Amino acid sequence: MSQMPPALSKCPSCEEPLESGDRFCGACGYDLSAVPAPPDDNPTMTMNGTAPHPPSAAAPVDWPVAPEVDSSHRPAPVHVPSEIQGTDSAGHELPAHASGVRFDGPPEPDEYALQAPDPRTAEFAGTPSAGTKVCVACRAGQVDQDGYCENCGHAQPRERDHMEQELSAVSAVSDRGLRHHRNEDAFAISSTALPDGTSAVVAIVCDGVSSATRPDEASLAASRAANESLLEALPRGTHPQQAMHDAIVAASRAVNSLAGAAPSEHAPHQNAPACTLVGAVVTPTLLIVGWVGDSRAYWIPVDRASPAARLTEDDSWAAQMVAAGLMNEAEAYADERAHAITGWLGADAYELEPHTASFKPDRPGVVVVCTDGLWNYAEAAEEMAQVIPHDAALRPLHSAQVLVGHALDGGGHDNVTVAVLPFPAPPMGAGSA
């Protein structure tokens, strides 16, 4: 039995106006008797245990029901989706014979409005042009030649603020420290072959003299020149101790050449660039050290039951007082003049006196080559041996990192640079464990 059609003013399918008593829509043929009565409401329990408010009786929802079969057993008319007109998501009327994909939507703009830029990354009116460095703090100001932002004054990180290098048989780490505005230390590490085919490992560490002009340039020039000199002399068969002496002389020339530049008109009485130097050459049987100034080299045996030793003597006021017998070491290094150096590389040095020494250790160990930024926090050889890890010969880079960390934990008052060389030198091509 068919239901009596409800009183409808418009067709539920195409919204065509209807007249009273219509059983089918005159526009689309919709069966108006198929409009059902609203179903019973079964409220759903919410998560907090309360039932939602029932829908308003003024706006019932009419859900369709399947029509019954009449007495002739013929099924009711079936409407396929393509025969029913409707609207799209924008409310536009669909064509009577629409395909599955629409191409008649409203035209889209050629460009879409972009999201407002993030103010933290937006370019400001005063942003420097391409090719100039931009401040990492305010992201707007230009960085001057001294490494400071011209807008906010923030010091910029420099490439030399922290440096690490690892080779198969030597590693080095350098850090600006916690008090200095730049790193005035420099290092160079390398390895080469001796004429007999055995290996020679080189480490050079330099400390720029802060009271001099351009100390960072002086240390860099000295470390590179000394390293290059050793790499040229050692393969030719020059004795490593003589090669170290010549390398210090070459480093001195490189630093002296920096003084040839005319002084700034704003600072006509600047001191010549200057630095200290300490270096080590390790072979399978021989250990050579050379130095000028107060940077040091230490011997730390693998067997910590054996004594550690300091391999260099400072060119400093304190060392002179101790050597002259005027003070003991504790008194001399407690004096405020203790770290005044008496030897350095630079055009205004009194006299160049390269120091070299040769050793033949009878057991394996490591050589620690460092600036005073480290040994100020582990001055005695026994103290250095306590700080460096026991596996330093197997993990030289990790050991150098630990030593630099020790100096920073102690206050980091100066730039700190250290190189760690295992002894004896491994065969050529052998890697560290």
Disulfide bonds with the S-S distance in Angstrom:
none
